[in-house]
Amino acid sequence: MRTYLAILKYALKYKSSLALSIIFNIISIFFSAVSLTMLIPFLQVLFNRASPIRELPPFSLSAQWMLDFFNYHIGKILISEGPVSALLWVCIVVVIMFFMKNLTRYLGQFFMAKVRNGLLRDLRQDLYDKVISLPVNFFTYRRQGDLISRITTDVQEIEWSIVNMIEVVIKEPLTIIAYLTLLLIMSPQLTLFILLLLPITGFIIGQIGKSLKKESVEAQNLTGRLAALVEETIRGITIVKIFTAEKLLKNIFKTVNERLYKARLSSLRKRELSSPLSEFLGIVIVVIVLWFGGRMVLSGTSSLTPETFITFVVIFSQIINPAKSFATAFYHIQRGMAAAERVMEILTTEDNVPQPKNPIYISSFDNSIRFEHVWFAYDKQNFVLKDINLTIKQGEKVALVGPSGAGKTTLVYLIPRFYDPTKGKISIDSHDLRTLDIYSLRKLIAMVPQEPIIFHDTILNNIRLGNPSASMEEVINAAKAAHAHEFIVNLPDGYETVVGERGLRLSGGQRQRIAIARALLKNAPILILDEATSNLDAESEQLVQKGLENLMKGRTAIIIAHRLATVKQSDRIIVLDKGRIVEQGTHEELIKQNGLYASLVSKQNLMETNPPS
């Protein structure tokens, strides 16, 4: 229920449209009820049972007064013009009532459309905004396909079920109440008999609906898993093919797909059961009413007249459709709640790298970055970094080296607050990072990762990512400094060339130079280079290296590299091993120490001199 109320809060943003929709639905129900009560005078005239009312009773907002009002005027027409004219006037009034009923019904839907679509737009936007604002560690254990499924498939399921329920909750109960009120006026005894039967049908429908939610949760989870599997397969298609893993992945997909088939089949069958079951139960009650009420009329012991009884049955039959809609919506909401809970799980996720309540805004980097007794663990137990004490001065070029898994990338990811230290403190210009506005901090930092992130957009927009207002001249200058301009202008559409998903229309070296141009255009004082040349061939590496040299001029650079030849010119080399700083100094100083760094250099030189045959 809490999840449903959280979704409904989005509807309250459109109070005026919601109120107008409710008002027009109430008016529509009124006209519907009045049009049905017109059956009584119609049947009275048709069967010559009309009893003209000589005096119109005082006005009151009741169905009985409306009935007396029509009987009074129809009686006058009967006396003055005869039954045929009276029948014609009854027919005209019925047509007018039904026209007004459907006009106001449309207006109710007209205003509800804004509530319905506005709710979904806001929910999708909030979900996307939440996902994009969550810290990097949130995505460490999440499948991308599952997140995509929640933003697309689950939100769509909410539209089909829960949002539809909003309309049902507003309209159908009012319709049922209005019709039951009319029935109560016509025959209290028969109406109370109906009210005793309705809870039985509600109980039967409810029991089936409970099992539907459990199966819907499983189906939604399997849908997310299937989407994740497809996304991973497409992303790694070259590896799949080179390792001939097609059969393995087909079998995995088949297993998940079969489970999804069974879960959805059971869910769909139960959901489709709602309509025929509710209709059948409704007809059973109608037949019972026909038998019970018919006996009352035939016995002559009741004030219920034949025309009133016929109208009673017709009005009661009109309750079946809104009750059926309500029952069907109940089934749908059980399925929709599964999707809503998956969506709300994301929306209610706490940010463990939060923006401070009273953030300090900084616009420059003037002194140093300091790590003071920093410890870090992804799971709060197994520490990846252990008691790191390090100062990086403004303008210094510092290289981080060490074996795989030593903690190099984790250490640099703490600087832009992708993660917060488990213990210890990191500061920039004496400001603890946790006290700084996250966005102002990150504006001071540019990054060129090992695998450049290129979006499915133009080269121009990819370079402008960190500086959208940059002029074309500034973009070209950044591209030239990154040694990218030459290949860009030779592309079919130059800077307006769309590079394809993940930039697959470009080579690895070209993508890396686009990433360097992006970092140059951002013009941030702190630069992080994470294995920026490790995946390139010799020619591309030379061009990228020239771009990196231009990028590092006048900036504080933190360089992660496995190719130790690329860090020789660094002002300082930090050697990490098993999460600790074990050595630091210049290349020459570390070689003289003959420690881990010297060992790594020796092994790398040996491998380059005697590559595997």
N, C-alpha and C positions, 0 to 999 in steps of 0.2 A: 504493500500500500504506500509505503514511504517513497518508493521509486516512482510510482504512478503520480503521486502528488508533486514530486520534483519535476516531472515532465509537464504537469498541468501549470506549474508556475510560469512557464514560458507563454502560456495562453493569456495570462493576466497582463502581459505587456500590451495587449490589444483589447483593453476593457471596453472601449466605445463600440468597436465592431462586434464584440461578444455580446454586449448588452442589446444592441440593435437586432442581432440574430435571435436572441432569446425573445425579445418583444414580438418580432414578426412571427416567430414560431408559435407563440401563445395565441396571437391573433388568428393564425392559420388553424390552430386546433379549435378555437372558438367557432370559426366559420364551418369547419368540418362537423362539429357537434350539432350546430344549428341545422345544417343541410340534412343531416340524418334524421333529426326529429321531425323534419318536414314530411317524412314517410307516413306519420300518423294521420295528418289531415288529408294527405294524398289517398291513403287507403280508405279513410272515412268517406271521402267524396266518391271514390271508385265503387265502394260497396254500399253506398247510400246509407251510411251509418253516421253521417255528420250531424252534430247537435249544435246549432249556432248559439254563440254566447251573446246574450242581449246587451250586456254591459262589460266594458273593458276594466279589469281590476287595476288597482294602483300599481304604478311602475315599480319593478324590483329587478335586480340583476340575477335572474334565475331562469333556468330552462323552462320551468312551468309558465312563467310570465310570457316568455317568447312564444310558447305553444298557444297560450290563451290569446295572445296578440294576433297570431295568424288565424286561429279559429274564429276570432271576432270578425276580422275583415273577410275571411273566406265565407263566413256565414252571411255577411251582408251581400257578397257577390252571388251566393247560392239563392238568396231570396229575390234579388233584383234581376239577375241575368241567367240563372240556372246552373246545373252541375257541370256542363261542358265548359262554360266560361271559368268557373271556379277551378276546374282541373287544369285549364290552360294557365291560369295565374299561379297555381301551385308549381307547375313545371317551370315557369319563368323564374320564380323565386329560387327554385332548386338550382337552376343554371347559374344565376347570379351568385348564389352562395358558394358553389363549387369554383366559379371563376375567381372570386375573392380568396377562397381557400388556397388555390394554386398560385395566385399572384403573391400572396404574403409568404407562402412556402418558398417560392423562388427568392424573394427578398431575404428570407432567413438564411438560405444557402449562399446568397450573394455576399452577405457580410461574413458568414462563417468561412468562406474561401480565404479571406484575408487572414483570419485567425489561424486556420489550418496550415497554409503555406508559410506564413510568417513564423509560426512556431518551428517548423522544420528548417527554415532558413537559419534561424537563430541557433537552433540546436546543432546543426552542421557546422556553423561558424564557430560556436563555442568549443565544439569538440576538436576542430582543426587548430584553433588558437591554443587550446590546452595542450594538445600533442606537441605543437611546435615550441611551446614554452617550457615543457618538461626537461629536466636535466639529462645529460648524455647517459648517465648510468641507468635511467629508466629503460632505454632501448637495448641495454646490454643483454637482458634476458627475455626480450620480446621479439616475436616473429613479425617482420614487416608486413607480411601478407595478412596476419591476424588483425593488425591495427587498421590496415586498408579495409578489411572486411567490416570492421566496426563502424568506420566512417561512412561506408557506402551501403552495404547489405543490411546492417543492423538498423541504421537510420531509416532506410526504406521500409523495413519491417515495422518500425514504429509508426510510420505514416499509414500503412495498411491496417494496422490494428488499433493501437492506442489512440491516435489522433481521430480515427473514425469513431472510437468510443466516446470522445468528447461530444460529438454531434448526437450520438445515441443517448448519452446521459442527460443532455439538455432537452431533447425533443420527446423521446419515447415515454419517459415517466410522466411527463405532463399530459401526453395524449392518453395514456392509460388512466390517469387520475380523472381527467375530464370525462372520459367515457364511463368509468365506474360511477362517477357522481350522477350522470344521467341515468344509469341503470338503477342506482339506489333510489332515485326519485320515482322511477317507473315501478319497481318492485323490490322493496327492501329485503323481503324473504328470499327471493330468487338470487339476488346479488350476494347476500351473505352465504348462500349455498355455494356460489362460484368461488368466493374468497376462501372457503375451506378446501377447495380442490386445487387452487393455484400453487400453494406451497409444496404440494407433492411433486408437481412437475418441476418446480425450481430445484428441489433436492436431487432429483434424478439427473438433471442437466449439470448441476454443480459437481456431482461426483465424477462425471466424465471429464469435466473441465480441469479438475485438479491433476489428473494423470497427464493431461495434455501439456501442462507447463514443464514438467520434468523432461518430457521427450523433446520439447522445443529448445530447452537449454542445451541438451546434448547436440541437437541439430545445428544450433548456432555456433557452438564450439567447434564442431566438425567442419562447418563451412569456413570458419577462420583458419583452421588447420590446412584445409584443402587449398585456400587462397595462398597461404604461406608456402606450401609445397610447390605450387605453380610458379610463384615469384622466384623462389630459390632455383628452380629448374631452369627458368629462362635466363636468370642472371648468370648461372654457371654452366650454360649449355655447352661451351667448348670443353670444359672438364668432363662433363657427362659423356660427351662423344669420344674423347681421347681415351677415357678409361672404360669405354663400352659399358657404361652403367645404365643404359636405356632399359634393359629388362628389369634390373633391380628397382629402378624408380617407377617403372610401370606397375610393378607388383605392389609397391608401397602405396602408390596413388589408387590402385584398384582396391586395396584393403580399406583405405580411408573412405573412398567413394562408395564402397558397398555398405559400410557402416552408416554413412550419411543417407544412402538410399533407404535403408531399413528404418532409420529414425524418422525421416521425413514421410515415408510411406505410412507408418503408424500414426504420426501426427496429423497428416493430411486426412486419413480415413476418419479419425475421431473428429477433426474439425468439420469435415463435410457431413458428419452424422448430425451436427447441431441443427441444421435446417430441417431435414425430414423428421427428426425426432421431435423437435418443438412443434412442427406443424401437425404431426400425428397426435401428439398429446393434446394440442389445442382442439383438434376435431373431436377427439374422445370427449373432452369437456363440453363441446357444443352439443354433441349427441345426448349427453347426460342432461344438459339444460333443456333440450327439446323434449325429452321424455318427461322430466320433472315438471317443467313449465306447462307443457301440453296437458298433463293431467290436471294441473291447477285450473286451466281455462275450461277444459271439458267438464270438470266437476261442478263448475258454477259457484264454487265456494270462495272464489278469490275475486278481488276487484279488477284483476288483470283482464282487459278486453283482448279479443283476437288481434286487432290492428296494433295494439300496444305491445302484445307479445311478439308479433312478427318484427316490429321495429326493435324490440329488446334484443331479439336474436341477431338481427342485422348489425346493431351497434356492438353487441358482444363479439361478433365475428370480426369486427374492425379492430378489436383489441388483440387479436391473434397476430396480426402483422407487426405492430410495435413490440409485442412480447417476443415474437420470433426474432426480430431484429436485435432485441436486448439479449436474448439467449445466444444468438450467433456472435454478437459482439463480445459476450462473455468468453466464448471459446477463443476468439481472436486475441482478446487481451491477455489470455494466459500465454499464448505464443509470443505476443508483443512484449510482455514483461520480461521474457528471457533476453530479448534483444536490448530492452531498456536497461536491464541490470548490467549488461556488458558495456553499454555506452556510459552509464553512470559510474561504473568502476573507473573509467578513464577520467571523467570529469571531477571525481572526488579524490583522485590520487594526490597525495600530499607531495609538495615539492621539497625534496631534502637538500636542495641548494637554493634556499629562499632569498628573495630580495629583502634587504634589511628594512625595518619599519621606518627609520629615519636615515636614509642613505646619504652618504657623502659623494658628491659629484666631483670627478676630476677630469681635467681636459689636457693634461700633459704628463710626461714622464721625465723627471729631472734628476733623480738620484740613484736609486737601486731597488732591486727586487731581493727580498730576504726570506730564506727558509730557516725557521728556528725550531729545532727538535721536531721535525715533521714526521709523523707516522701515518701510513694509509693502508687500509684493507677494504677490498670490495665487499667482503662478507662480514666485516667487523671483527674477524678472528685471525685469518691468515694474512699477515702484513706483507704487502708488496714493496712498500718503502719503510725503512727503519731508521729513525733518528737522523733525518737529513738536516744538515746545517750548511747553508750555502748562501753566498751573496753574489749577485750578478749586477755589476755597475752599469750605469747608463753609458751607452756607446760601446760596451764590451761585446766581443764575439766569443761565445762559449759553446764548446762542443760536448755532447754527451755520448759516451761510447761504453761498450760493455757487451757481454754475451746476451743472447736472446733471453727475454724474461727477467732482465736485471732491474727493470722498472723505469727505463728512460722515457717512454711515451707517457706513462702514468705521471711522472714528475712534471713534464711540461703541460699536461692537461690540467694540473692543479692551478696553473697561473691564470687562465681565463675563467676559472671556477666552473669547469665542466664537472668537477668533483670538489668536495671540501675535505681537508685533512681529517683523519680520524682523531689524531692528537697533534698538538703543536700549532704553529702559526705561520702564515705567509703574509708578507706585507709588501706594499709598493709605495715608495716615498714615505715610509713610516706609517702608512695607513693599512690596518688589517683588511685583507680582501673582503672579509665577511661584513665589513662596515660600509663598503663602497657600493654605489649603484652599479648593478651588473652590466648594464648597457654602456655606461660611460667607461667602465673598465675595459670591456671588449672592443670599444672603438679605438683603444690604444694598441690593439694587437692585430697583426695579420698573420696568416698561416698558409704555408704551402705543404700539403700532406703528401705522403708517399703515393696514394692513389687519388689523383686530382678529381674533385667533385665538379662535374660539368652538367648543367641542367639542359633539358630539352627545349632550347630557346636559341636565339641568335647569338653569335659570338659577341656582338656589341653588348647585349644585355648580360651575358655571362661575365664580361670584364667589368661592367658597371655595378655588379651585385653589391659591393660594399660602399659604392658612391654613386647612387642613381642619378644625381644631378650633374655629374661630370659632363663637360662639353666634349664634342667629337674630337677636338684638337687634343684635349687631355687624354682621351682614350687612345688615340694614335700614338701619342708620345710614350704612354705606358707600354703599348704593344711593341714599339720600336726598341725600347730599353730592355724588353723581355725577349728580343729577337723573334717576335711573333708576326710583326707587320708584313714581312716578306711573303710568308705563306698565306696569310689572311687575304691579301689583295689578289692573290692568284686563284682564290676560290670563286665559284660561279657568281655568288652574290656578295663577295667581299665580307664586310663586317655584318651584313644582314643575313649571312648564311646560317641556316638552322642546322645545328650540329648533331641532331638525333639524340635519342635517350642515352644518358651517361656519356655523351660526346663520342659515340662509336663511329661517326663519320671522320673522326680525326685520329691520327696516330698517337701513341703514348707520349712522344716528345712534344707534339703539337698541343695536346691537352695540358701538359705540364707547363708549357710556355704561356698558355691562356691563364692558368692559375697564378703564374708569376706576375703577369700583366695586371690581373685582378688585385693582387697584393700591392703592387706598385701604385695603382690608382687609389687604393685606400689610404696610402701614405701614412701608415701607422708607425709610431716610434719603436714598437717592440715587434720583432719578427720571430716566428717559430717555423723551422724547416724540419719536417719529419721525413727523413729518408727521401728527399726530393729528387734524387737522381738514381736511386737504386735499381729501378726497373727499366732503365734506358740503355739503348745501344750506344757505342762509343761516339758516333757522330751526333746523335741527339743529346748525349750527355754534355758534349762540348758546348753546344748552343745553349742548353739549359744552364750550364755552369756560368756562362757569360751573363745570362739574364740574372742569375742569382747574385753575382758579384755586383751588378748595378743595383739590385734590390737591397743589398746589405749596406750600401754606402750610407754612412751617417745614422745608422740604426743600431739598436741593441739586438743582437741576433743570438738565438739559441738553436743549435744545430744538432739533430740526431742523425748519426751516420754509422753504417756498418762498413762502408768503404773508407778505411782510415786515411787513405791518401787525400781525401777531400777535406779533412779537418786539420791538416798540418799547419795551415796558416792562421788557425784560431788563436785568439789571445790566451785562452786557457782551455784545457781539456779536462773534463770531469769523468772519471772512470767509475762506473757502478758495477756491483756484483752482488746478486741476491738481495737487492733492495738497499744496499749501503754504499756510501761513497768510500772507495778504498784507495783512490789516488787522485791527485789533481796537479796540474802544472802545464807547461808548454810541451810541445812534441819532444824537443831535445831533452828537457828535464826528465820526462817520463821514460824516455829510452835509457837514460843514464841510470834511473832507479832499477831497471831490469825487473820490473814487476809484471802485473797482469797486462798492462798496456803494451809493454815491450813484447810479451808473449803473443798477444793478439796480432801485433804488427808482423812479427816473425812468421806466424802461421799464415797470415794473409799473403805476405811476400812469397812464401814458399808455394802457396797454391797458385799465385799468379805466374811464378817462374816455371812451375811444373804442373800445369793444369791436368785434370783427369783425362786419360786417353779414351 
